[in-house]
Amino acid sequence: MDSIDNVQAALGQENYVCGRALATVVFLAQRLGRPLFLEGEAGTGKTEIAKAIAASLGRRLIRLQCYEGLDAASAVYEWNFAGQMIAIRAAEAAGGADRDMLKDELFTEEFLIERPLLQAMRPQPGGAPVLLIDEIDRTDEPFEAFLLEALSDFQVTIPELGTIRAPEPPIVILTSNRTREVHDALKRRCLYHWVDFPDFEREIEILHARAPEAAEALSREVVAFVQRLRTEDLFKKPGVAETIDWAKCLLALDVIDLSPEVIADTVGAILKYQDDIQKLQGSEAKRLLDEVKAELAPA
């Protein structure tokens, strides 16, 4: 990935259709060794780009899925307490061992369970891994503060073992669905990019890459209808992932043309909340579909 064009081509080979703005920030993040912070609506492909980068570079992908209450210890390491207890019982059965010696033996690499952040600091076959810190907005401020050190110095500290520093910094990608604002101090350490919903032509490209068996006419109807839905007052607008899922559902049903009945039968592939589904009941789906078909009709 030694140029912006090569980034686009490499990601394209992994079926990730990448615009030039996103390709530019990916190129710069790797060239400068900076973490990449991707923010945007759920389903716009933020997580997928980390997978595509790892696959195109032949690197290991290490994913830290964030959640409320995640703390530093859970993200870095934990001790294998069951294994330690077995070692203690074995030492006692053998006639007892020096307590200080036993303590030193219990807190070694043998009993260390590595979590994603520690794994990312270790040497990996093929080069530094891609570390995906997914949905950072689900965590709280103390965890963000911990990440400041980890991402600045690419090192973590285990009290019993000391500081472990990455011999080669991992490629770090953070994602956020913006359910809350992430602190500026963390964002400043990253290159930032807002991942928006694609325009019509780019979403068609994405659908061709992910569901190539879909006919052109059906693909255009699917994308146009999903894009029309995004303009409606919905609790959760369908993302690109839903577009792909819906197209695959229609292919499985041998659908060649959208109709209000087909939409009613498969609406669960694109809308995930009952309140949103109810808004598409009755004549509403027909109205939207008629508008879409009128837009797509040749002039």
C-alpha positions in Angstrom: 0.0 0.0 0.0 2.6 2.5 -1.1 0.2 4.9 -2.8 -3.5 6.0 -2.6 -4.3 4.2 -5.8 -2.7 1.0 -4.6 -4.7 1.2 -1.4 -7.9 1.4 -3.4 -6.8 -1.5 -5.6 -5.7 -3.6 -2.7 -8.9 -3.1 -0.8 -10.9 -3.7 -4.0 -9.3 -7.1 -4.3 -10.8 -7.9 -0.9 -14.2 -6.8 -2.2 -14.1 -3.5 -0.2 -15.1 -0.6 -2.5 -13.2 2.4 -1.1 -13.6 6.0 -2.1 -10.5 8.2 -2.6 -11.0 10.2 0.6 -11.0 7.0 2.7 -8.1 5.5 0.8 -6.1 8.6 1.4 -6.5 8.5 5.2 -5.8 4.8 5.2 -2.6 5.5 3.3 -1.5 8.3 5.6 -2.3 6.3 8.7 0.1 3.6 7.6 2.7 5.9 6.2 2.8 8.0 9.4 2.2 5.1 11.8 -0.8 6.8 13.3 -4.0 5.1 14.6 -7.0 5.6 12.4 -10.3 6.7 13.9 -13.4 5.9 11.9 -16.7 7.3 12.9 -20.1 7.0 11.3 -23.5 5.3 11.4 -23.7 1.6 12.1 -23.5 -0.5 8.9 -21.4 1.8 6.8 -18.4 -0.5 6.6 -16.1 0.7 9.4 -15.4 -2.8 10.8 -15.1 -4.3 7.3 -12.2 -2.0 6.3 -10.1 -3.3 9.2 -10.7 -6.9 7.9 -9.9 -5.8 4.4 -6.7 -4.1 5.4 -5.5 -7.2 7.4 -6.4 -9.5 4.5 -4.7 -7.4 1.8 -1.5 -7.1 3.9 -1.5 -10.7 5.0 -1.5 -9.6 8.6 -3.3 -11.1 11.6 -6.5 -9.2 12.6 -6.9 -8.8 16.4 -10.3 -7.4 17.4 -11.2 -5.8 20.7 -14.9 -5.6 20.9 -15.8 -2.8 23.3 -18.7 -2.8 25.7 -19.9 -0.9 28.7 -17.8 -1.7 31.8 -14.7 -2.8 29.8 -11.6 -2.2 31.8 -7.9 -2.2 31.2 -7.3 -5.6 32.8 -10.0 -7.3 30.6 -8.5 -5.8 27.5 -4.9 -6.6 28.3 -4.6 -9.8 30.2 -5.8 -12.1 33.0 -4.2 -14.8 35.0 -5.2 -18.5 34.6 -6.5 -18.9 38.2 -7.6 -22.5 37.6 -4.1 -23.4 36.3 -2.5 -21.6 39.3 -4.7 -23.5 41.8 -3.7 -26.8 40.2 0.0 -25.8 40.5 -0.5 -24.9 44.1 -2.2 -28.2 44.9 0.5 -30.1 43.1 3.2 -28.3 45.1 1.4 -29.1 48.3 1.0 -32.7 47.4 4.7 -32.9 46.7 5.5 -31.9 50.2 5.2 -28.1 50.0 7.4 -25.6 48.3 9.0 -22.3 49.3 6.2 -19.7 49.2 8.3 -17.0 47.5 9.5 -19.4 44.9 6.0 -20.7 44.3 4.7 -17.2 43.9 7.4 -16.4 41.3 6.5 -19.5 39.4 2.7 -18.8 39.4 3.0 -15.3 37.9 4.9 -16.2 34.7 4.0 -16.4 31.0 2.9 -20.0 31.5 -0.2 -18.8 33.4 -0.8 -15.6 31.5 -3.9 -15.4 29.3 -3.4 -12.7 26.7 -6.2 -10.5 25.7 -6.4 -8.4 22.5 -4.2 -5.4 23.5 -1.4 -7.6 24.8 -1.6 -9.9 21.8 -1.2 -6.8 19.5 2.0 -5.9 21.3 3.6 -9.3 20.6 5.5 -10.2 17.4 3.3 -11.8 14.8 4.1 -13.9 11.7 4.0 -11.7 8.7 4.5 -8.5 10.5 2.7 -6.2 13.0 -1.0 -7.1 13.3 -4.0 -5.0 12.6 -5.6 -4.1 15.9 -9.3 -3.3 15.6 -10.8 -1.5 18.6 -14.4 -1.7 17.7 -17.2 0.6 18.9 -15.0 2.6 21.3 -18.0 4.8 22.1 -19.5 1.9 24.1 -16.8 2.2 26.7 -16.3 4.9 29.4 -13.8 7.6 30.0 -11.4 5.7 32.3 -10.8 3.1 29.5 -10.2 5.9 27.0 -7.6 7.4 29.4 -5.9 4.0 29.5 -5.8 3.8 25.7 -3.9 7.1 25.5 -0.8 5.5 26.9 -1.3 2.2 25.1 -1.6 4.0 21.7 1.0 6.6 22.3 3.8 4.3 23.4 2.5 1.0 22.1 3.2 -0.6 25.4 1.2 -2.2 28.3 2.2 -2.8 31.9 1.6 -6.0 33.8 2.5 -5.5 37.5 3.8 -9.0 38.0 5.9 -9.0 34.7 6.7 -5.4 34.0 6.2 -3.3 30.8 5.8 -5.1 27.5 6.5 -2.9 24.5 5.6 -3.8 20.9 8.8 -4.4 18.8 6.8 -3.1 15.8 3.7 -0.9 16.4 0.4 -2.6 15.3 -1.8 -1.0 12.6 -4.6 0.4 14.9 -8.1 1.2 13.7 -10.8 2.5 16.1 -14.4 2.7 15.2 -17.3 4.6 16.8 -21.0 4.7 16.0 -21.2 8.0 17.8 -23.6 6.9 20.5 -21.6 9.3 22.6 -18.7 11.7 22.0 -15.2 10.3 22.4 -12.8 12.5 24.2 -10.7 14.9 22.1 -7.4 13.7 23.7 -8.0 10.2 22.1 -9.0 11.6 18.8 -6.0 13.9 18.6 -3.7 10.9 18.6 -5.5 9.5 15.5 -6.2 10.4 12.0 -9.9 10.9 11.7 -12.4 10.0 9.0 -16.2 10.1 8.9 -17.6 7.1 7.1 -20.9 8.1 5.5 -23.5 6.2 3.6 -22.3 5.8 0.0 -24.0 7.5 -2.9 -26.1 5.4 -5.3 -23.3 4.5 -7.8 -20.9 3.5 -5.0 -23.5 1.4 -3.3 -24.2 -0.3 -6.6 -20.4 -1.0 -6.8 -20.4 -2.5 -3.3 -23.4 -4.7 -4.0 -21.8 -6.0 -7.2 -18.7 -6.9 -5.2 -20.5 -8.6 -2.4 -23.5 -10.1 -4.3 -22.3 -10.4 -7.9 -25.0 -12.9 -8.8 -27.7 -10.2 -8.4 -29.1 -9.0 -11.7 -28.4 -5.4 -12.6 -32.1 -4.3 -12.6 -32.7 -5.9 -9.2 -29.5 -4.4 -7.7 -30.6 -0.9 -8.8 -34.0 -1.3 -7.3 -32.7 -2.7 -4.0 -30.1 0.1 -3.7 -32.6 2.8 -4.7 -35.2 1.6 -2.3 -32.7 1.4 0.7 -31.4 4.9 -0.1 -35.0 6.1 -0.2 -35.6 4.5 3.2 -32.7 6.4 4.6 -34.5 9.7 3.9 -37.5 8.6 6.0 -37.9 9.3 9.7 -36.6 5.9 11.0 -35.2 5.0 14.4 -32.4 3.0 12.7 -31.6 3.7 9.1 -30.5 0.6 7.1 -26.8 0.4 6.4 -24.8 -1.0 3.6 -24.7 -4.3 5.4 -28.5 -4.4 5.3 -28.5 -3.7 1.6 -26.2 -6.7 1.0 -28.3 -8.9 3.3 -31.5 -7.9 1.6 -30.2 -8.6 -1.8 -29.0 -12.0 -0.8 -32.4 -12.8 0.8 -34.1 -11.8 -2.5 -31.7 -14.0 -4.5 -32.5 -16.9 -2.2 -36.2 -16.4 -2.9 -35.5 -16.2 -6.7 -37.0 -12.7 -6.8 -36.3 -10.8 -10.0 -38.3 -7.7 -9.3 -39.4 -5.8 -6.2 -43.1 -5.6 -5.3 -44.9 -4.4 -2.1 -45.6 -8.1 -1.3 -41.9 -9.0 -1.5 -40.9 -6.0 0.6 -43.5 -7.0 3.3 -42.2 -10.5 3.4 -38.5 -9.6 3.6 -38.6 -6.3 5.5 -36.8 -7.9 8.5 -33.6 -8.0 6.4 -33.4 -4.2 6.2 -35.3 -2.8 9.3 -34.5 -4.1 12.8 -37.1 -2.2 14.9 -40.8 -2.9 15.0 -41.6 0.8 15.0 -39.7 1.2 11.8 -41.3 -1.9 10.3 -44.8 -0.6 11.1 -44.1 2.6 9.2 -43.6 0.5 6.1 -46.9 -1.4 6.4 -49.9 -1.0 4.2 -49.7 1.4 1.2 -46.4 3.1 2.4 -44.2 0.4 0.9 -46.1 0.7 -2.4 -45.7 4.5 -2.4 -42.0 4.4 -1.8 -41.5 1.6 -4.4 -43.5 3.6 -7.0 -41.3 6.6 -6.4 -38.2 4.5 -6.8 -39.3 2.8 -10.0 -40.3 6.2 -11.4 -36.8 7.5 -10.7 -35.1 4.5 -12.2 -37.3 4.5 -15.3 -35.5 5.6 -18.5 -36.2 9.2 -19.5 
